[in-house]
Amino acid sequence: MDLEQQYLVAKPEDFKPLIKQLIESESDNLIIALEGDLGAGKTTFTQELGKCLGVEEVITSPTFTIMKQYNLSDKKFKTLVHIDAYRIESEAEVEPLHIKELLENPNTVICIEWPENIREVIPSTAKKVTISISEGEQRQVTLSHF
């Protein structure tokens, strides 16, 4: 992957080229750090990712549960873990969630919203997807290293 790549997203389906690139770039696990303001489209990105990987249930933001897991029908990946770290205030709160162990699971895709709140547990191999609101309903999306 180049240092940084830009995408313009006008509708949720426009995330697909980025998602395809992410899925094809990793071997046995994929960690995606999703950054962006409230309402920028982090959960929408995760919903589109889930569709591409075969999630059949509706993906909703895990703001209050912090974490949700979905089984996948993908050939390479078996589980999608969606984490919303918005309400996590300290590293001590991360311990009972076993996030460090999850990050090492093979055949797993992990999307982390508000990764800056748990930066200390996210490996340097994570991909960072930054979503910012542009003109109208468009989103400027940047893919880079975490």
N, C-alpha and C positions, 0 to 999 in steps of 0.2 A: 504494500500500500504506500502511495506517495505520502509526503508529510501531511498534506491537508487537501481535502477535496470538497467542492461546493456543489450543492444541489438546490434547485428552486422547486418548491412543492406547492401546488395550487389546490390539490385535493388529496385525500388519504391514499389513493392508489398510486400517486406519484412517488411514494416512499419505496415502491417495489425495486427499482434499479439499485438503490442504496442497500436495501435488505438483501437482494441477491448477491451483491458484492461482499457483504459481511458474511453471509452464510457460506459462500464458496471460499472465503479467505482463511477460514479456521479449520484446524484438524479435528480435535475431539471436544473442545468446549469453547464457548464464545461468551465474553463478558462485555456488555454494552453499558457505558455510563451515559445516561441521558440528562443533558443540561438544558435549561431554558426556564423562562418565567412561567408563572401560573397561566394556564390556558394556551401555552405555546404549541402543544401537540405531542407531548411526551407519551401520554397514554394512547393517543391515536397511533403513534409510531408502533407501540407495542402491540396494539390490536392488529395492525397490518402485518407485522412480523408473525404474530400467532396464526393469522390466516395463511400465510405463505408456508408455515411449518405444519399445518393441519389441525390447529386447535379448532374444535367444533363448538365449544361453549363461548359465551360472551365474556370478553376480557374487560374488567372494570378496574379502576384505580384502587390499589390496596392501601389507601391513605390511612384507614383506621386499623386494618388488620396487619399492616406493614408488609406482609408477604403473601403471595398466592402462587401455587404451582399448577401447571397444566401439562397433561400428557400429550405427546406429539405423535403424529403418524408419519413423520419425516424419516428418511432412510438413515441419516447420520445422527440426528439429535433426537433424544427420547423425552426430554423434559424442558419446559420453559418455566423459569422462575421469574416472577415480576415483583420487584422490591420497591417500595416507596419509603425513602429514608427521611422524608420531610419532617416527621415528628421525632426523629432520633436526635438527642441532644448530647450524648456522650458515648465514648467507646464502650463503657460498661453496659450500656443498653444493647449493644450488638452481640455480646457473648451468648445470651440465652437463645438467640436466633440461629446460632451455628452458621453464620454467613461465611466465615472463613472456610469451613468444611465444604459448604455448597459451591464455593468458587473453585474448588478442586475437583468436583464431580465430572467425570467424563460424559460425553454425549449430552451436555446440558447447555442451554442458552440462558443467560441471566441478564435481565434488563434492570438497571438500577436508576430510578428517578431520584433526584437530589443527591447525587453521589458525593458532593462536597461535604455532606454531613457524616459520611463514613469513609472518607478518603484513606484513612490509615489501613483499612482492610482490603482495599481494591488493588489488585496487582497491576504492575506497570504494563502488562500485556493487554489490558482492557482497551477497547475502542471507545472513543468519546464521540457522541453525536450531540451537537449543539444545535438547538432549534430556536430561531428568533422570528418574531412576527414582523412581516414585511408589509408591503402595500396591500390593502384589501384583505383577502383571506389567505394570501400567499405566505409561505414560510421560507426563510433562508436556512438551509441545513448545512452544517459543516461536519465532515467526518475527519477525525484526527486521532492521534495517540493520546491516551489519558495521562 
